[in-house]
């Protein structure tokens, strides 16, 4: 409901696609910080985990999250990272 309302306002204001994307990103970050999360990634990750916990009933669940992947040790050269993006 909040998202639909925000999108409607942006359309009414005649915002471009780029302005709309930025406004929605800002809204996500604002909501994440409102609930004590440092960014929208951590916020939505937590939301997903909470939903799994809530709807699992008697099904045992294991959430496996690999550690952050960092640079290479040697190949193709030490410190090489492909496609790193952080928000």
KEKE-3310 file (N, C-alpha, C; in steps of 0.2 Angstrom, whole numbers, plus 5000, padded with zeros to 4 digits):
npx = (5004:5010:5020:5013:5006:5016:5021:5010:5010:5022:5020:5009:5016:5024:5036:5052:5057:5070:5070:5060:5065:5075:5068:5061:5071:5077:5066:5065:5077:5075:5065:5071:5081:5072:5068:5079:5089:5104:5104:5094:5096:5100:5088:5078:5083:5082:5068:5064:5069:5062:5049:5050:5052:5040:5030:5034:5029:5029:5040:5057:5069:5084:5094:5106:5119:5132:5148:5154:5160:5177:5191:5202:5215:5226:5223:5215:5225:5233:5221:5211:5194:5178:5165:5160:5148:5142:5129)
npy = (4994:5006:5008:5008:5019:5029:5027:5031:5045:5049:5047:5056:5068:5069:5063:5057:5041:5038:5047:5042:5029:5032:5039:5028:5020:5028:5028:5014:5013:5023:5016:5005:5010:5015:5004:5000:4994:4994:4995:4993:4980:4972:4973:4968:4955:4950:4951:4941:4930:4930:4928:4915:4908:4911:4904:4891:4881:4864:4861:4858:4871:4877:4890:4895:4906:4911:4917:4934:4936:4939:4947:4939:4927:4924:4922:4930:4939:4944:4951:4954:4958:4954:4962:4969:4976:4987:4994)
npz = (5000:5004:4995:4983:4984:4985:4972:4964:4968:4962:4949:4947:4949:4938:4937:4930:4923:4929:4940:4947:4950:4958:4969:4974:4978:4988:4997:5001:5008:5018:5025:5029:5038:5047:5054:5060:5052:5043:5029:5014:5009:5020:5028:5020:5019:5032:5033:5024:5031:5043:5038:5033:5045:5051:5043:5042:5049:5054:5048:5047:5045:5037:5036:5025:5022:5012:5016:5013:4997:4993:4986:4974:4978:4970:4955:4942:4945:4961:4972:4963:4958:4952:4946:4958:4968:4979:4990)
capx = (5000:5014:5023:5008:5004:5022:5022:5005:5012:5027:5017:5006:5021:5027:5043:5055:5059:5076:5068:5055:5069:5079:5064:5059:5077:5077:5060:5067:5083:5072:5061:5076:5084:5067:5067:5085:5094:5109:5102:5088:5098:5099:5081:5074:5085:5079:5061:5063:5070:5056:5043:5051:5051:5033:5026:5037:5025:5033:5046:5064:5073:5091:5096:5113:5121:5139:5151:5155:5166:5181:5196:5206:5222:5231:5222:5221:5230:5231:5216:5206:5187:5174:5158:5159:5144:5139:5125)
capy = (5000:5012:5008:5010:5026:5033:5027:5036:5052:5051:5048:5063:5073:5068:5061:5053:5034:5039:5050:5037:5024:5035:5040:5022:5017:5032:5026:5008:5015:5026:5011:5000:5013:5016:4998:4999:4991:4999:4996:4989:4973:4968:4974:4963:4948:4949:4950:4935:4925:4930:4925:4908:4906:4911:4900:4885:4876:4859:4860:4861:4875:4879:4896:4895:4912:4911:4923:4938:4934:4945:4947:4933:4926:4924:4921:4931:4942:4945:4956:4955:4957:4955:4964:4971:4982:4988:5000)
capz = (5000:5004:4988:4977:4985:4983:4965:4962:4969:4958:4942:4947:4949:4931:4937:4925:4926:4933:4946:4951:4953:4964:4974:4977:4982:4994:5001:5004:5013:5024:5029:5032:5043:5052:5058:5063:5048:5040:5022:5012:5008:5027:5030:5016:5020:5038:5032:5021:5036:5047:5034:5033:5052:5053:5039:5041:5053:5057:5043:5049:5040:5038:5031:5024:5019:5012:5018:5008:4993:4992:4981:4973:4981:4965:4948:4937:4949:4968:4974:4958:4960:4946:4947:4965:4969:4986:4991)
cpx = (5004:5018:5019:5006:5010:5022:5016:5007:5017:5025:5013:5010:5025:5034:5045:5056:5065:5074:5064:5060:5073:5074:5062:5065:5078:5071:5062:5073:5080:5068:5066:5079:5079:5066:5074:5090:5098:5107:5096:5089:5097:5092:5077:5076:5082:5071:5059:5064:5064:5050:5044:5050:5044:5029:5029:5033:5030:5039:5052:5067:5080:5092:5104:5115:5129:5142:5152:5161:5170:5186:5199:5213:5227:5229:5215:5226:5228:5226:5211:5199:5183:5167:5156:5154:5141:5134:5125)
cpy = (5006:5013:5010:5017:5031:5033:5032:5043:5054:5052:5055:5069:5074:5067:5056:5046:5034:5042:5045:5031:5026:5036:5033:5019:5021:5030:5019:5009:5018:5021:5007:5003:5014:5010:4996:4995:4996:5000:4992:4982:4969:4968:4968:4956:4946:4947:4943:4929:4925:4927:4917:4905:4906:4906:4893:4879:4871:4857:4863:4865:4877:4885:4896:4902:4911:4917:4928:4936:4940:4944:4940:4933:4927:4925:4925:4935:4944:4952:4958:4953:4958:4957:4966:4977:4982:4994:5003)
cpz = (5000:4998:4983:4978:4983:4975:4961:4962:4964:4951:4942:4946:4942:4932:4932:4928:4931:4940:4950:4954:4959:4970:4978:4981:4989:4999:5005:5009:5019:5028:5032:5038:5049:5057:5060:5059:5044:5032:5020:5011:5015:5029:5026:5017:5027:5037:5029:5027:5041:5044:5034:5040:5054:5049:5038:5044:5056:5053:5046:5043:5042:5033:5031:5020:5018:5014:5012:5004:4992:4986:4980:4977:4976:4957:4947:4940:4956:4969:4968:4960:4954:4948:4954:4965:4976:4986:4997)
residu = (UNK:UNK:UNK:UNK:UNK:UNK:UNK:UNK:UNK:UNK:UNK:UNK:UNK:UNK:UNK:UNK:UNK:UNK:UNK:UNK:UNK:UNK:UNK:UNK:UNK:UNK:UNK:UNK:UNK:UNK:UNK:UNK:UNK:UNK:UNK:UNK:UNK:UNK:UNK:UNK:UNK:UNK:UNK:UNK:UNK:UNK:UNK:UNK:UNK:UNK:UNK:UNK:UNK:UNK:UNK:UNK:UNK:UNK:UNK:UNK:UNK:UNK:UNK:UNK:UNK:UNK:UNK:UNK:UNK:UNK:UNK:UNK:UNK:UNK:UNK:UNK:UNK:UNK:UNK:UNK:UNK:UNK:UNK:UNK:UNK:UNK:UNK)
# end
